[in-house]
Amino acid sequence: MTLPVVWIPEADADLKEARAWYDRIHPDLGMRFALAVDAAIEVIAQSPLRFQVLHRDIRRAGVKRFPYGIFFKVESHRTVVIACMHGRRNPRRWKIRA
C-alpha cells in the first residue's frame, strides 16, 4: 500500500529550518540531510504502518545518520507529516499539532 505523503505547513517549516542549519555547518551536510529525509519519506509512503504509534495515532520514522524524526499520521487515503524534529526537542511541540 503506497499512500501519498503530504506535509502540513509547520512540518515543512521544520524541515527548511533543519536544512538551513545543516547548510550553515557545511553545504554538503545540508544536501545529505535532505537526501536522508527523502529516503525516510519513501519508506513511510510504502509502508507507514510499520512504524510504532507514539501518541494517539502519531507515528515516528527516524532519519538515518541524523538525530531527527519524522512524525506523521496515517489517514485512509494519505499520510500526513506533522513534524520533522530533532530528537532532543520538546515533544509537546509535535503533540499540539496532532
MIFI-163650 format. One record per atom (N, C-alpha, C): residue in one letter; x, y, z. Coordinates in steps of 0.1 Angstrom, whole numbers, padded with zeros to 4 digits, always signed. Layout:
<pavos>
AXYZ
...
</pavos>
This chain:
<pavos>
M+0008-0012+0000
M+0000+0000+0000
M+0009+0012+0000
T+0009+0020-0011
T+0016+0032-0012
T+0007+0044-0011
L+0009+0052-0001
L+0000+0064+0001
L+0008+0076-0002
P+0001+0086-0007
P+0008+0099-0009
P+0011+0105+0004
V+0022+0112+0005
V+0027+0119+0017
V+0025+0134+0016
V+0018+0140+0025
V+0016+0154+0024
V+0022+0160+0037
W+0027+0172+0036
W+0033+0179+0048
W+0024+0191+0052
I+0021+0192+0065
I+0014+0204+0069
I+0025+0216+0069
P+0020+0228+0068
P+0030+0239+0067
P+0040+0240+0078
E+0036+0237+0090
E+0045+0237+0102
E+0056+0227+0100
A+0053+0215+0095
A+0063+0204+0093
A+0073+0208+0082
D+0067+0215+0071
D+0076+0219+0061
D+0085+0230+0066
A+0081+0239+0075
A+0089+0249+0081
A+0100+0242+0089
D+0097+0232+0097
D+0106+0224+0105
D+0118+0219+0096
L+0114+0213+0084
L+0123+0208+0075
L+0132+0218+0069
K+0127+0229+0065
K+0135+0240+0060
K+0145+0246+0070
E+0140+0247+0082
E+0149+0252+0093
E+0160+0243+0096
A+0157+0230+0096
A+0168+0220+0098
A+0178+0220+0087
R+0173+0220+0075
R+0182+0220+0063
R+0191+0232+0063
A+0185+0244+0066
A+0193+0256+0067
A+0204+0255+0078
W+0201+0249+0089
W+0210+0248+0099
W+0222+0239+0095
Y+0219+0228+0088
Y+0230+0219+0083
Y+0237+0226+0072
D+0231+0234+0064
D+0237+0241+0053
D+0248+0251+0059
R+0244+0257+0070
R+0254+0267+0076
R+0266+0260+0081
I+0265+0247+0086
I+0276+0240+0090
I+0285+0236+0078
H+0279+0230+0068
H+0286+0227+0056
H+0275+0224+0045
P+0276+0230+0033
P+0266+0228+0023
P+0264+0213+0019
D+0274+0205+0019
D+0273+0191+0016
D+0264+0184+0027
L+0265+0189+0039
L+0258+0183+0050
L+0243+0185+0049
G+0239+0197+0044
G+0225+0200+0042
G+0219+0191+0031
M+0227+0189+0021
M+0222+0180+0010
M+0221+0166+0015
R+0230+0161+0023
R+0229+0148+0028
R+0217+0146+0037
F+0214+0157+0045
F+0202+0157+0054
F+0190+0156+0045
A+0189+0164+0035
A+0177+0164+0026
A+0175+0150+0019
L+0186+0144+0015
L+0185+0130+0009
L+0181+0120+0019
A+0185+0121+0031
A+0181+0112+0042
A+0167+0113+0045
V+0162+0125+0045
V+0147+0128+0048
V+0139+0122+0036
D+0144+0124+0024
D+0137+0118+0012
D+0136+0103+0013
A+0147+0097+0017
A+0147+0082+0019
A+0137+0078+0029
A+0136+0085+0040
A+0127+0082+0051
A+0113+0083+0046
I+0110+0094+0038
I+0097+0096+0033
I+0093+0085+0023
E+0102+0080+0016
E+0099+0069+0006
E+0094+0056+0014
V+0101+0054+0025
V+0098+0042+0033
V+0084+0044+0040
I+0082+0056+0045
I+0069+0059+0051
I+0058+0058+0040
A+0060+0062+0028
A+0050+0061+0018
A+0046+0047+0014
Q+0057+0038+0014
Q+0055+0024+0010
Q+0048+0016+0021
S+0052+0018+0034
S+0047+0010+0045
S+0046+0018+0058
P+0036+0027+0058
P+0035+0036+0070
P+0032+0029+0083
L+0025+0018+0082
L+0021+0011+0094
L+0032+0003+0101
R+0043+0002+0095
R+0054-0005+0101
R+0060+0003+0113
F+0057+0016+0114
F+0063+0024+0124
F+0054+0024+0136
Q+0060+0024+0148
Q+0053+0023+0161
Q+0045+0036+0163
V+0033+0034+0169
V+0025+0046+0174
V+0031+0051+0187
L+0034+0064+0187
L+0039+0070+0199
L+0029+0077+0208
H+0019+0083+0202
H+0009+0091+0209
H-0003+0092+0201
R-0014+0087+0206
R-0027+0086+0199
R-0024+0079+0186
D-0026+0086+0174
D-0023+0079+0161
D-0011+0084+0154
I-0002+0091+0162
I+0010+0096+0156
I+0022+0086+0157
R+0028+0085+0146
R+0040+0075+0144
R+0052+0083+0141
R+0064+0077+0143
R+0077+0084+0141
R+0086+0075+0133
A+0092+0081+0123
A+0102+0074+0115
A+0115+0082+0117
G+0126+0075+0119
G+0139+0081+0121
G+0145+0085+0108
V+0154+0095+0108
V+0162+0099+0096
V+0176+0094+0098
K+0180+0085+0089
K+0193+0078+0090
K+0204+0088+0091
R+0213+0086+0101
R+0225+0093+0103
R+0223+0107+0108
F+0211+0111+0112
F+0207+0124+0117
F+0198+0122+0129
P+0199+0130+0139
P+0191+0129+0151
P+0177+0135+0150
Y+0171+0132+0138
Y+0157+0138+0135
Y+0147+0127+0134
G+0135+0130+0137
G+0124+0121+0135
G+0113+0128+0126
I+0106+0120+0118
I+0095+0125+0111
I+0083+0119+0117
F+0074+0128+0122
F+0062+0125+0129
F+0050+0126+0120
F+0042+0115+0119
F+0032+0115+0109
F+0020+0107+0114
K+0009+0109+0107
K-0003+0101+0110
K-0008+0096+0097
V-0014+0084+0097
V-0019+0077+0086
V-0034+0079+0085
E-0038+0084+0074
E-0053+0085+0071
E-0056+0075+0061
S-0069+0074+0058
S-0074+0063+0048
S-0068+0065+0034
H-0065+0077+0030
H-0061+0079+0016
H-0047+0087+0015
R-0041+0090+0026
R-0028+0097+0026
R-0021+0096+0039
T-0009+0100+0039
T-0001+0101+0052
T+0003+0115+0053
V+0000+0120+0066
V+0002+0135+0068
V+0014+0136+0078
V+0024+0143+0073
V+0036+0146+0082
V+0033+0159+0090
I+0034+0157+0103
I+0030+0169+0112
I+0043+0175+0118
A+0054+0169+0117
A+0067+0175+0122
A+0079+0167+0117
C+0090+0175+0116
C+0103+0169+0113
C+0112+0176+0124
M+0115+0168+0134
M+0121+0175+0146
M+0133+0167+0151
H+0142+0175+0157
H+0154+0169+0164
H+0149+0161+0176
G+0156+0150+0178
G+0152+0141+0189
G+0152+0148+0203
R+0160+0158+0205
R+0161+0165+0218
R+0151+0176+0220
R+0143+0179+0210
R+0133+0190+0212
R+0122+0185+0220
N+0115+0194+0226
N+0103+0191+0235
N+0092+0185+0226
P+0088+0173+0230
P+0078+0166+0223
P+0064+0173+0223
R+0062+0182+0232
R+0050+0190+0232
R+0048+0197+0219
R+0058+0201+0213
R+0058+0208+0200
R+0050+0200+0189
W+0053+0187+0188
W+0046+0180+0178
W+0033+0175+0183
K+0031+0173+0196
K+0019+0168+0201
K+0007+0178+0199
I+0010+0190+0201
I+0000+0200+0199
I-0005+0201+0184
R+0003+0197+0175
R-0001+0197+0161
R-0010+0185+0158
A-0009+0175+0166
A-0018+0163+0163
A-0032+0167+0166
</pavos>
